[in-house]
Amino acid sequence: MTYNQTRIDQGGLMRCELETITDYIAAHAQEEVKDGLVLDCKYCGRGTQNIILIEGVWRWNYER
């Protein structure tokens, strides 16, 4: 599975996080997915770790 084949679970995610995910997918579209990948929201700052990719679905990282 590549990043452009992933889905987004919008529940719990803010618009800025959705934009961060969209930008990441665009930049890494053809790369193989790394399950468990955690992203910082590019608008909320470094170290937030509020986005996670689990089984091909982007979600709010409520376990951080």
C-alpha positions in Angstrom: 0.0 0.0 0.0 1.2 3.5 -0.8 0.3 6.8 0.9 -2.0 7.8 -1.9 -4.1 4.7 -1.1 -4.6 5.6 2.5 -7.9 6.9 4.0 -8.6 9.7 6.5 -10.8 9.2 9.5 -12.0 12.8 10.0 -13.5 12.3 13.4 -11.4 14.0 16.0 -9.1 15.7 13.5 -8.9 19.5 13.1 -8.8 21.2 9.7 -5.1 22.0 10.2 -4.3 18.3 10.8 -6.3 17.4 7.7 -4.2 19.8 5.7 -1.0 18.4 7.2 -2.1 14.8 6.2 -3.0 16.0 2.6 0.3 17.7 2.2 2.2 14.6 3.5 0.3 12.3 1.1 1.1 14.6 -1.8 4.8 14.7 -1.0 5.0 10.9 -0.4 2.3 9.5 -2.7 4.2 6.6 -4.2 6.1 5.5 -1.1 5.2 2.4 0.8 3.2 3.1 4.0 4.9 2.8 7.4 2.2 1.6 9.7 2.3 3.5 13.0 3.7 6.6 11.4 3.2 9.6 13.7 3.1 13.2 12.4 3.2 16.6 14.1 0.6 19.1 12.8 2.6 21.6 10.8 0.4 24.4 12.1 0.3 23.4 15.8 4.1 23.0 16.1 6.8 20.4 16.7 6.3 17.7 19.2 2.5 17.6 19.1 2.4 14.0 17.6 -1.3 14.4 17.1 -1.7 12.4 13.8 -1.1 8.7 13.5 -1.5 6.2 10.6 -2.9 2.8 11.6 -3.7 0.1 9.1 -3.9 2.6 6.2 -6.2 5.1 8.0 -5.0 8.5 9.3 -6.5 9.2 12.8 -6.1 11.6 15.7 -3.4 10.1 18.0 -5.4 10.0 21.2 -2.8 7.6 22.8 0.1 10.1 22.8 
